[in-house]
Amino acid sequence: MIDGVVGVFLSPKSYRRSPKSDLISKQALDYFGDVLRLHHCFSREPFSKDKFEYALERVLLDSGVDCSLAPRGTKGHDILIKGKPCSLKTEAAKSIKPMVLHISKYMELGKGEWNDNPKNLEGLLGQFLANLKGVSRIFVLRTLEMGDPEYSYEMVEIPVSLLAMAEAGRLEMTLTSKQSPKPGNCFVEENGSTVFSLYFDGGTERKLQIKNLDKNRCMVHAVWRFSPPLKRP
């Protein structure tokens, strides 16, 4: 096990931060990258949301940034960073697209009327917009590659103002679906093109997804690339 941990720090790595980032300093970049490498010394699974929350708090505190995790069960935000409520998400699908974000579970939609009436989508959209007002920033840790031949992660910030465009989005319920309640979409469009869409996932989970969001409209704070642990000679 010790050889494995040492092998982590022998393997090639490449960390990069945006000079415009007000969150990830050089120190935080190195700390978080090493946390990711240690994780993959003992796991082949992507870095999970709860680990992202804990690791980011620890790394930011160690690099001199005031922050604290929200108590478990807090709705809206996951962490306070410099006094501002922030939401943390992860994306790690095998079919991930490097330039397009897809948040498979942005929030739960457990309350409110939802059946086969397209008007119900207005209330579901209202839940999303109310949730959005409770956060100042949204950060997504994306797993782009999983060790074949290397690991690759990036931290992306989705502007809250971008998601707020959903208020003027076009709602459409999929009435032909066999799901109950019926799923629906909110298409956010600009100059005739879709900027992103919200997917109201019916069935038992009742969750909200964010789909087809162009990464060019977001900010990439940092990128971590590293090889699997090397065996000591």
C-alpha positions, 0 to 999 in steps of 0.5 A: 500500500505504501509503495502504491501511494509513493507510486502516485507521486512518481507518475507524470502529472500536468496541472493548469489553472486559469489566471482569471480564477479567483478561487483556485490559487497555485497552492490550491491547484497542487493540493486538489490535484494530489487529492485526486491522485491519492483517490485513484491510488485506491479507487477506479471510480470517478471522484464523487460529489461528497468527496468533492465537497469535503476535498474542496473545503479542505483545500481552500482552507489550507490555501487561505480561503474562508469557506465552510460546508453547509450542514447536511440536508441544507437546500440550495447551496453546498458550501459557503466560499468567502461568505457566498453560497455556492452549489457543487456538482459533478459530471462523470458519465462514460459518454461525457462530451468535453465541450458540452455540460450535462448535469444529470441531477441538478436538484430534486423535484419532489413537491408541487403538482405534476401530472399530465397537464403541460401547465404543471411545468410552470410550477416545476420551472418556478422551483428551479428558479427559486433554487437558483436565487439561493446560490451565488456561484455554481462549480462542476467537477468533471471527470473527462478521462478515467485512466486509459491512458490517463486521468483528466478532471476539470473544474468549471463554473456555470454562470448563475445568470446563464441558467437564469435565462430559463425564466424566458424558456419554452416549455414543452411536455412529452405527452407521448411518454409512458412515464408518470408523471410526464417528463418535459423540457424547458428550451432556452434559446438565443438567436434561433439556437438552443443555449441549453435545456432543462429536462424535468425527469418524471417517473419515480426520481422526479429530478431536474437535469441540465442538458447540452450546455455549451462550455464556451459560455462557462469558465474553466478554473482548473484542469488536472491530468495525471497518469495512473500510479507507477510501480516503484522499481 
